Amino acid sequence: MRAYLPYTEAAPAAILLQFLVAFGAAVGRTAHVCVGETRHYTNESLLLVGKSARARKGDSKKVALRTVQDADPTLLVSSGLSSGEGLIHSVRDKIERPNKKGEMEVVDPGVDDKRLLVSESEFAGALKAMQRDGNTLSPVLRAVWDGDESLGTLTKNSPTRATGAHIAVIAHSTLADLERYLSDTDAANGLGNRFLVVLVTRGKLLPSPGVVPQHERDELGRRTREALDAAKLLGVVRRTPAADHLWRGMYAELSADRPGLIGDLLARAEAHVLRLSLLYALLDGRAEIDVPHLESALAVWDYCEASVRTVFSGRSGNRDADRIAEAIPPGGEMSRSGIRETLFGDRISAANLNKAIQVLTSSPEWRVRVEPTGGRPVEILERRKSRDGSQS
């Protein structure tokens, strides 16, 4: 980052996170951290969110990938996410079938190098594909992040399988596309929380950016190559006693349940911090995760958590609740009957209305006030003012 920032308008966070993910893709299925029987490798999924043509997302990716590709030009970088079958095919196993003589014959040599970095500049296309009936991209992406030993789909016409695949994902999106195409189901069902979400803007204005001196670029490539070579020789990576003490202290907070859609999106905090700390240790040329690596990982996660809270601040994961929130401003209120009649035209069931109100009141911003009348009490949904007392 110190080398490239004087020559680019890209945001520092965008460069950093994409470099970490690209490096993790290049490492391959070697160094890992064990959590019980689960192995966490260095593959991560990243969603970079920012305005089109203004956030310099593309510039940041070129900067981040350049050093990794200088260090390891054999890493396959591909795009075009549209189906789970297509993703599996890109890292497929060899396929053999018996010929007429009954002898096994290779009909597809498959792919030997199972490392893949998916670079998706327009994630909206993939999100739209996921909404089609029968599309398997969402479950395959979840299995990819999990590091499943064998990837495949149960479709009759697609017997392709991939064993030992190591796939990382870098996706770019705008706020508008996420709002339009990322369904509440995909955001909450485990796909969304497998992505590190990073909100970025243009880092600075730089009319004449120039280029990084070649000797600096060569040095960055050399150091990254050394880190990759060392990482590929490792197996299980453990924490130092000091790092393990720090991890135990932060684990309860990382694992805490959070309400609503934002809570669903942050539900894999401890796993992401674990993988990030592994990446920092490997980049440092270490065979153990130490305190600085864990602290760096936590700092990155704090930025990602803040990004999630900003990007998804207007979404609860319940469309009825979101509709109510849009209609009632801070400091405002509306009766239950008013909500049902005015907002939904009496076309919402009591169960769905109850659920929407429960989702809203799980946040301290909302509460239900009961007012007595001459007959049945009236329930009023009230939205508190913001801390500074403003109405918006």
Secondary structure, 3 states (H helix, E strand, C coil): CCCCHHHCCCCHHHHHHHHHHHHHHHHCCCCEEEECCEEECCCCEEEEECCCCCCCHHHHHHHHHHHHHHHCCCCEEECCCCCHHHHHHCCCCCEEEECCCCCEEEEECCCCCCEEEEEECCHHHHHHHHCCCCCCHHHHHHHHHHCCCEEECCCCCCCCEEECCEEEEEEEECHHHHHHHCCHHHHHCCCHHHEEEEECCCCCCCCCCCCCCHHHHHHHHHHHHHHHHHHCCCCECEECHHHHHHHHHHHHHHHCCCCHHHHHHCCCHHHHHHHHHHHHHHHCCCCEECHHHHHHHHHHHHHHHHHHHHHCCCCCCCHHHHHHHHHCCCCCEEEHHHHHHHHCCCCCCHHHHHHHHHHHHCCCCEEEEEECCCCCCEEEEEECCCCCCCCC
